[in-house]
Amino acid sequence: MNIYGYESDESELVSLKEITLQLTVSELDDLISFMQKTMLLMQKHEDYGHEHYKDFKQDVTSNMPDIIITKSNG
């Protein structure tokens, strides 16, 4: 697993060693549902691209950070 991120909208994509998620139980439940849905899509589609958590939440206007899941080749 590789973790990447941006420090700000203007920054370059960087590899991260560690991330911390601070969330409620409800937010964790939503995140787990997103990951389960994404896993099923990865298993179903050979040419899987990526999924955005904001799209899953249908909340593109919020200031919450987005989580994007892509499939690793390894």
JOUR-V784008 format. One record per residue. N is the residue number from 1. RES is the residue in one letter. OMEGA is omega in degrees with one decimal (* if undefined). Layout:
BEGIN
N_RES_OMEGA + N_RES_OMEGA
END
This chain:
BEGIN
1_M_174.4 + 2_N_179.3 + 3_I_179.3 + 4_Y_177.7 + 5_G_177.6 + 6_Y_176.0 + 7_E_179.2 + 8_S_179.0 + 9_D_-176.4 + 10_E_-173.1 + 11_S_176.5 + 12_E_173.7 + 13_L_-179.7 + 14_V_174.5 + 15_S_-178.8 + 16_L_178.3 + 17_K_-173.9 + 18_E_171.4 + 19_I_175.0 + 20_T_176.3 + 21_L_176.1 + 22_Q_-173.7 + 23_L_177.2 + 24_T_176.2 + 25_V_178.8 + 26_S_178.1 + 27_E_177.1 + 28_L_177.7 + 29_D_177.2 + 30_D_-179.1 + 31_L_177.3 + 32_I_177.4 + 33_S_177.4 + 34_F_-178.9 + 35_M_177.7 + 36_Q_177.8 + 37_K_-179.7 + 38_T_178.5 + 39_M_179.0 + 40_L_177.4 + 41_L_177.8 + 42_M_-179.0 + 43_Q_-175.0 + 44_K_-171.7 + 45_H_177.6 + 46_E_-176.9 + 47_D_-179.8 + 48_Y_179.1 + 49_G_179.6 + 50_H_177.9 + 51_E_176.9 + 52_H_176.7 + 53_Y_178.9 + 54_K_176.5 + 55_D_177.9 + 56_F_179.9 + 57_K_-176.3 + 58_Q_-174.6 + 59_D_-176.3 + 60_V_-177.8 + 61_T_-177.3 + 62_S_178.8 + 63_N_179.9 + 64_M_176.9 + 65_P_178.9 + 66_D_172.4 + 67_I_-178.2 + 68_I_179.5 + 69_I_174.8 + 70_T_-178.5 + 71_K_177.6 + 72_S_177.4 + 73_N_-174.5 + 74_G_*
END
